[in-house]
Amino acid sequence: MSETTDGPGNGATLHPHEVHDLVGGWPAFEALVDTFYAKVERDELLRPLYPEDLAPGKHKLALFLAQYWGGGDVYSRHHGHPRLRMRHAPFPITPEAAARWAELMSAAIREQGFPADVEVLLLRYVATATPQMINRYPETPDHLPVHPR
């Protein structure tokens, strides 16, 4: 899989497996996840969805992101295939919760100071992957959030 991004004037093609090394490896994903979870801790909608001890989830998310973006099989080696929908099935992820997750993760990504082409790629991933995690819907469709295009 490759993405053409709006890189800093060079029009280069950035492959997702190259991101890990471009951002500085494991420490960059730890920092991203720390920034994201700091936001979750203060969020009235999302915080109740998480267990009291956030450390295991933080570590798993950092491993997943590092693996997805080219850091090798660091998640799968310890936890098997990610199977994101299955692993999130026990948690009530409403359209509102998914949108908030994407908002907080997008803000955390922007705060990292990643190269512009990396940031675009990460934000695109958040935008496309997040809706797939929704597993609880309102009784009537008129309560679904509308996303501007």
C-alpha positions in Angstrom: 0.0 0.0 0.0 1.3 3.4 -0.8 0.0 6.9 -0.5 0.9 10.0 -2.4 1.0 12.8 0.1 1.3 16.5 0.0 4.8 16.4 1.3 6.9 19.5 1.9 7.2 20.5 -1.7 8.8 17.3 -3.0 5.7 15.4 -4.1 7.4 12.2 -2.8 5.5 9.0 -2.3 5.5 7.9 1.3 4.8 4.2 2.1 3.2 3.4 5.5 6.0 1.0 6.3 8.4 3.9 6.1 6.7 6.0 8.8 8.2 4.2 11.8 11.7 5.2 10.9 10.9 8.6 9.6 9.3 9.7 13.0 12.1 8.2 15.1 10.9 4.7 15.9 9.3 3.4 19.1 9.8 6.6 21.2 7.7 8.6 18.7 4.8 6.2 19.1 5.1 6.2 22.8 5.0 10.0 22.8 2.0 10.0 20.5 0.1 7.6 22.7 1.0 9.5 25.9 -0.3 12.7 24.3 -3.5 10.9 23.2 -4.1 9.3 26.6 -3.6 12.5 28.4 -6.5 13.8 26.4 -8.6 10.7 27.1 -8.0 11.1 30.8 -9.7 14.5 30.8 -12.5 13.6 28.4 -16.0 13.1 29.9 -17.2 10.9 27.0 -14.3 8.6 26.5 -12.8 8.2 29.9 -15.6 6.0 31.2 -15.1 3.6 28.3 -11.5 2.9 29.5 -10.4 0.7 32.4 -9.1 2.4 35.5 -5.5 1.4 34.7 -4.7 2.9 31.4 -1.1 1.6 31.2 -1.8 -1.8 29.5 -4.0 -0.1 26.8 -1.4 2.6 26.2 1.3 0.0 25.7 -0.9 -2.0 23.3 -1.9 1.0 21.3 1.8 2.1 20.9 2.7 -1.5 19.8 -0.1 -1.5 17.3 0.7 1.8 15.8 4.4 1.0 15.7 3.7 -2.3 13.9 1.1 -0.7 11.5 3.6 2.0 10.5 6.6 -0.2 9.8 8.1 -1.2 13.2 7.9 -4.9 12.6 5.7 -7.4 14.3 5.9 -5.8 17.7 2.2 -6.1 18.4 1.5 -9.5 16.8 4.5 -11.1 18.5 2.8 -10.5 21.9 -0.9 -10.3 21.2 -1.6 -12.1 17.9 -3.4 -10.5 15.0 -4.8 -7.1 15.9 -8.4 -8.0 14.9 -9.4 -4.4 15.8 -13.2 -4.8 15.5 -13.2 -8.0 17.6 -11.0 -6.6 20.3 -13.1 -3.5 20.6 -16.5 -5.4 20.5 -16.9 -5.4 24.3 -16.7 -1.6 24.5 -19.8 0.5 23.5 -18.4 2.5 20.7 -21.1 4.9 19.5 -20.7 7.2 16.5 -20.2 10.0 19.0 -17.5 8.1 20.9 -15.7 7.2 17.6 -15.8 10.8 16.5 -14.4 12.0 19.8 -11.6 9.3 19.6 -10.7 10.5 16.1 -10.7 14.2 17.3 -8.4 13.5 20.2 -6.1 11.2 18.2 -5.9 13.7 15.4 -5.0 16.5 17.9 -2.3 14.3 19.4 -0.9 13.6 16.0 -0.8 17.3 15.1 1.0 18.0 18.4 3.9 15.7 17.6 5.6 17.9 15.0 5.8 15.0 12.5 6.9 15.8 8.9 3.9 17.1 7.0 3.6 14.0 4.7 3.6 11.7 7.7 1.0 13.8 9.5 -1.3 13.6 6.4 -0.9 9.9 6.2 -1.6 9.3 9.9 -4.6 11.6 9.8 -6.0 9.8 6.8 -5.6 6.5 8.6 -7.6 7.9 11.6 -10.3 9.2 9.3 -10.7 5.8 7.5 -10.2 3.4 10.4 -12.2 5.0 13.1 -15.7 4.5 11.6 -15.0 0.8 11.4 -14.8 0.6 15.2 -18.4 1.8 15.7 -20.5 -1.1 17.2 -23.4 0.7 19.0 -25.9 2.7 17.0 -28.7 4.9 18.2 -32.3 3.6 17.9 -33.1 6.1 15.1 -30.8 7.2 12.3 -31.7 10.9 12.8 -29.3 10.8 15.8 -26.3 9.9 13.8 -23.6 12.6 13.6 -23.1 14.2 10.3 -19.6 14.7 9.1 -18.9 17.5 6.7 -17.1 16.7 3.5 
